[in-house]
Amino acid sequence: MNFLDKVTLNPFVSLKKGFAYPFIEMANVGRYAREPKKVDIKVYTSGSRFADGDTVIARITPCLQNGKGFYCQNIGAGFGSTEFIVLRPKDQTVDNRYLYYLMQTNYIREKMIKSMVGASGRQRVNNDVFASIDISFPKIEIQRRIADILSAYDDLIENNRKQIKLLEEAAHRLYKEWFIDLRFPGHEHTKIVDGVPEGWEKCSLGDVIEFDPKVQLTKDRVKQFVPMSALSTSSMVLDMAEFSEITSNSGSKFQNGDTLLARITPCLENGKTAFVHGIQSSEGAVGSTEYIVMRSKRLNQYMVYLHARTDGFRQSAINSMSGSDGRQRVKADKLKVLSYLLPPATVVNQFGQFAAPIFELVFDLNEQTFHAAQARDRLLPRFMSGLLQV
């Protein structure tokens, strides 16, 4: 049957102009993530409209190719970017969640991508493509069983991501309390000398952090490559699904425990920073030339990452950027001279003991998430094609 016999494209949703509703921006929609990263509240003027139970898919390049889309749930009626396509079953013979997973299949995605029209870099899906898609929906009971199985993986992924977020927030609060607010253990009994706790040392960041350290990689060895797309704007974890392999040594070089800081606009302003974990070789890996690699000299690896996430450091890095519009970069030399208040080794070590289990739990959860996503993505096309019965 024809796809549009069973699915409504951009269905009507009643929103009143001038009233506030949930709003979802394209930037807050992840790669094959069932839920958006963030839901704002904005006054409705225009945009795509959706309601709980709808499937929302990006229609513009490269967002469609990158898998941006979400399933609307626990949101109610809302709106978002004009670059979304909204889909809804026409009747009860199609399960809402099944339709969401159907839209993740290569069969549908490739037809949408091939239909794209417009100027290079701003191509959009031609909605007429849906009238040319033939599809066979299984019985509703089978659709629901398939959706239940795939949703179980997504539930695990989403729960893990929420736990990771809470753990990271705890680590950031702890760093701020100890090293910015100076409420470290024993602070109430520590003398302040010239505005500095006794035993603490005023220095530059280059004294405690090594920038772009030398990493020797075996020539022509197959090694992991970490692109800018693997870095999050808000989390320490790298998206391991974005890793690839390369034999060249060209690019930045780093090892597990290093911190990667995007040095180019707009990646730096957007907050792209990561704690390196999951690199298989002890030698290290390579990545974008637009990283500054940071490694501890006199701190610990956790403090380096958490400092790179502080508002003060990030704003100083942004303020030091130079270059032509749209291609501005920060240089490591500008960061080395930033001031830093070095705590005694006992405080550094004590913080490491608190931070280590938090970071390790984050890494364990991230690895579970990666494997769950792999399993879901292997099952999805087999279910949708009927090769795997439920």
C-alpha positions in Angstrom: 0.0 0.0 0.0 1.0 3.6 -0.3 2.7 5.2 2.7 0.3 8.1 2.8 -2.7 5.7 3.0 -1.8 5.0 6.6 0.2 8.1 7.7 -0.7 11.8 7.9 2.1 14.2 7.0 2.3 17.4 9.1 -1.0 16.8 10.9 -3.0 19.7 12.3 -2.2 20.7 15.9 -4.2 23.5 17.5 -1.8 26.2 18.9 -2.7 29.8 19.5 -0.4 32.5 18.5 0.9 34.6 21.4 0.5 31.7 23.9 3.5 29.7 25.3 4.1 26.1 24.5 6.9 23.5 24.6 9.5 24.3 22.0 12.2 22.0 20.5 15.1 23.5 18.6 16.9 21.4 16.0 20.2 21.8 18.0 18.5 19.9 20.9 17.6 16.9 18.9 20.2 14.1 19.0 21.4 11.4 16.7 18.8 8.6 16.7 17.8 9.6 20.2 14.1 9.0 21.0 13.8 12.0 23.3 15.1 15.6 22.6 17.9 16.7 24.8 16.0 19.8 25.9 12.5 21.2 25.8 12.1 25.0 26.2 9.0 27.0 26.6 8.4 29.8 24.0 5.6 31.9 22.7 4.2 30.4 19.5 4.4 32.4 16.3 5.2 29.8 13.7 7.0 26.6 13.1 6.3 22.9 12.8 3.6 21.7 15.2 3.3 18.3 16.9 1.7 16.5 19.8 2.3 13.4 21.9 2.4 10.3 19.8 3.8 12.1 16.7 7.1 11.2 15.0 9.3 14.3 14.2 12.1 14.0 11.7 14.6 16.6 10.4 14.1 17.4 6.7 17.2 19.4 6.0 20.8 18.5 5.2 22.9 17.5 7.1 20.4 17.0 10.0 18.5 14.2 8.2 21.7 12.4 7.2 22.8 12.6 10.8 19.7 10.9 12.0 18.1 13.8 13.9 14.5 13.1 15.0 12.5 12.2 18.1 9.3 10.6 19.3 7.0 13.2 20.9 6.0 12.0 24.4 5.3 13.7 27.7 5.4 17.0 25.9 1.7 17.5 25.0 1.1 19.9 22.1 4.2 21.9 21.1 6.2 23.3 18.2 9.7 23.5 16.9 12.0 24.3 14.0 10.4 24.8 10.6 12.9 22.2 9.4 11.0 19.3 10.9 8.6 16.9 9.2 5.8 15.6 11.5 4.2 12.2 11.0 1.1 10.6 12.6 -0.8 7.3 12.0 -4.2 7.9 10.3 -6.0 5.2 12.2 -5.5 2.5 14.8 -4.0 0.0 12.3 -0.6 1.7 12.7 1.1 1.9 16.1 2.6 5.3 16.9 5.9 3.9 18.2 6.2 1.5 15.4 5.9 4.4 12.9 8.8 6.1 14.8 11.0 3.1 14.4 10.0 2.6 10.8 11.2 6.1 10.1 14.7 5.1 11.3 15.1 2.4 8.6 17.4 2.9 5.6 14.5 2.1 3.3 12.7 5.3 4.3 15.7 7.4 5.1 17.4 6.8 1.7 14.2 7.7 -0.2 14.0 10.9 1.8 17.6 11.8 1.2 17.4 11.1 -2.6 14.4 13.4 -2.9 16.2 16.4 -1.4 16.1 19.5 -3.5 17.6 23.0 -3.1 20.9 24.8 -3.0 24.0 23.0 -2.0 24.3 22.7 1.8 20.6 23.7 2.3 18.8 20.9 0.6 15.4 19.8 2.0 13.2 16.7 1.6 10.6 17.0 -1.1 7.4 16.0 0.6 6.1 14.4 -2.6 8.5 11.5 -2.0 6.1 10.0 0.6 3.4 9.5 -2.1 5.9 7.2 -3.9 6.8 5.0 -1.0 5.1 1.6 -0.9 5.0 0.0 2.5 3.4 -3.1 4.1 2.4 -2.7 7.8 2.1 -6.0 9.8 -0.8 -6.6 12.1 -1.1 -4.1 14.9 -0.2 -6.8 17.5 3.1 -7.5 15.8 3.8 -3.7 15.5 3.3 -3.3 19.2 5.5 -6.2 20.1 8.3 -4.9 17.9 7.9 -1.4 19.4 8.0 -2.9 22.9 11.3 -4.7 22.2 13.0 -1.7 20.6 11.6 0.7 23.2 13.2 -1.5 26.0 16.6 -0.7 24.5 15.7 3.0 24.2 14.5 3.0 27.8 17.8 1.7 29.0 19.7 4.2 26.8 17.7 7.1 28.1 17.9 6.0 31.8 21.7 5.7 31.4 21.9 9.2 29.9 19.9 10.7 32.7 22.2 9.0 35.3 25.3 10.2 33.4 23.9 13.7 33.5 23.3 13.6 37.3 26.8 12.1 37.9 28.4 14.8 35.8 26.5 17.5 37.6 27.7 16.1 40.9 31.3 16.2 39.8 31.0 19.8 38.5 29.4 20.9 41.8 32.2 19.3 43.8 34.9 20.9 41.7 33.3 24.3 42.0 32.8 24.0 45.7 36.5 23.0 46.3 38.4 25.0 43.8 36.3 28.0 42.8 34.3 28.7 46.0 37.3 27.4 48.0 35.1 25.4 50.3 37.5 22.4 50.3 37.8 20.0 53.2 39.3 21.8 56.2 38.8 25.3 54.6 37.3 26.6 57.9 40.6 25.9 59.7 42.9 27.2 56.9 44.5 30.6 57.2 44.1 33.1 54.3 47.3 34.8 53.4 47.1 37.6 50.8 43.8 36.3 49.7 45.0 32.8 49.1 44.5 29.8 51.4 47.7 28.8 53.2 49.5 26.1 51.2 47.9 27.1 47.9 50.0 28.5 45.1 49.3 31.2 42.5 50.6 30.0 39.1 49.7 29.9 35.5 47.6 27.1 33.8 50.7 26.0 31.9 52.4 25.2 35.1 49.8 22.6 36.0 48.4 21.4 32.6 50.4 20.2 29.6 48.9 21.5 26.4 49.2 19.4 23.2 51.6 16.8 24.7 53.8 14.7 22.5 52.2 11.3 21.6 54.2 8.9 19.6 52.0 6.7 17.3 53.4 3.8 15.3 53.5 4.8 11.6 50.9 3.1 9.3 49.3 1.3 12.3 45.5 1.2 12.1 44.3 3.5 14.9 41.1 5.0 16.1 40.0 8.4 14.8 37.8 10.7 16.9 36.0 13.3 14.9 34.5 16.6 16.2 31.1 15.0 15.9 32.0 12.6 18.7 32.3 15.5 21.2 29.3 16.6 23.3 28.5 20.2 24.1 27.4 19.3 27.6 28.9 15.9 28.6 32.3 14.3 29.1 31.5 11.2 27.2 32.6 10.6 23.6 30.1 9.2 21.2 31.8 5.9 20.3 29.5 5.4 17.4 31.3 8.2 15.7 34.7 6.6 15.9 36.4 5.4 12.7 39.7 3.9 11.8 42.7 5.5 10.0 46.3 4.7 9.3 47.5 8.3 9.0 49.1 10.0 12.0 47.8 13.4 10.8 45.7 15.4 13.3 45.8 15.8 17.1 47.1 12.9 19.1 45.9 11.9 22.6 45.4 9.1 25.1 42.9 7.9 27.6 42.7 10.4 30.5 43.4 13.5 28.3 40.9 16.3 27.8 39.9 17.4 24.3 38.9 21.1 23.9 37.5 22.3 20.6 39.4 25.4 19.6 37.5 26.6 16.6 34.3 28.6 16.3 31.4 27.7 16.9 32.5 24.4 18.5 34.3 26.1 21.4 31.4 28.5 22.1 29.0 25.6 21.9 30.9 23.8 24.6 32.5 20.8 22.8 34.8 19.3 25.3 35.5 15.6 26.2 37.3 13.4 28.6 39.1 10.8 26.5 38.0 7.2 27.4 37.5 4.1 25.3 40.6 4.3 23.2 41.7 0.7 22.7 45.4 1.2 22.1 47.7 2.3 25.0 49.6 4.3 22.3 46.6 6.5 21.8 44.4 7.8 18.9 44.1 10.6 16.5 41.4 13.2 15.9 40.5 16.5 14.4 43.2 19.1 13.9 40.8 21.5 15.7 41.4 20.0 19.2 43.6 21.3 21.9 44.7 18.4 24.0 45.1 19.0 27.8 46.9 16.6 30.2 47.7 17.0 33.9 51.1 17.9 35.1 50.4 18.7 38.8 46.7 18.1 39.1 44.8 14.9 38.2 43.0 14.0 35.0 39.6 14.7 36.5 40.5 18.2 37.6 41.8 19.0 34.1 38.5 18.1 32.5 36.3 19.8 35.1 38.4 23.0 34.9 38.0 23.0 31.1 34.2 23.0 31.7 34.1 26.0 34.0 32.5 29.2 32.8 35.6 31.3 33.7 38.0 29.1 31.7 35.6 28.8 28.7 35.0 32.6 28.6 38.7 33.3 28.7 39.3 30.9 25.9 36.5 32.5 23.8 37.8 36.0 24.5 41.3 35.0 23.3 40.1 33.7 19.9 41.6 35.3 16.8 41.3 34.9 13.0 38.9 35.7 10.2 35.1 35.7 10.8 33.7 32.2 11.0 37.1 30.6 11.3 38.3 32.0 14.6 40.5 29.8 16.8 42.0 29.8 20.3 45.7 29.0 20.6 47.2 26.9 23.3 49.7 29.6 24.2 46.8 31.9 25.1 45.5 29.3 27.6 48.9 28.5 29.2 49.2 32.0 30.7 45.7 32.0 32.3 46.0 32.2 36.1 45.4 29.1 38.3 45.3 28.6 42.1 47.1 25.3 42.7 46.0 23.4 45.9 48.3 21.3 47.9 49.0 17.8 46.7 47.0 16.4 49.6 43.9 18.2 48.4 44.5 17.2 44.7 44.8 13.6 45.8 41.7 13.7 48.0 39.7 15.2 45.2 40.9 12.4 42.8 39.6 9.8 45.3 36.2 11.4 45.2 36.1 12.0 41.5 37.5 8.6 40.2 34.4 6.5 41.1 32.1 9.1 39.6 34.0 9.1 36.3 34.3 5.3 36.2 30.5 4.9 36.7 29.9 7.4 33.9 32.2 5.4 31.6 30.5 2.1 32.5 27.0 3.6 31.7 28.3 5.1 28.5 29.6 1.7 27.3 26.3 0.1 28.2 24.5 2.8 26.2 26.8 2.2 23.2 26.2 -1.6 23.2 22.4 -1.2 23.7 22.3 1.2 20.7 24.2 -1.3 18.6 21.9 -4.1 19.6 18.8 -2.0 18.8 20.2 -0.9 15.5 20.9 -4.5 14.5 17.4 -5.6 15.4 15.5 -2.7 13.8 16.0 -3.5 10.1 15.4 -7.2 10.7 12.1 -6.6 12.5 11.0 -4.1 9.9 11.8 -6.4 7.0 10.1 -9.4 8.5 13.4 -11.4 8.6 13.0 -11.7 12.4 9.7 -12.8 13.7 8.2 -11.8 17.1 
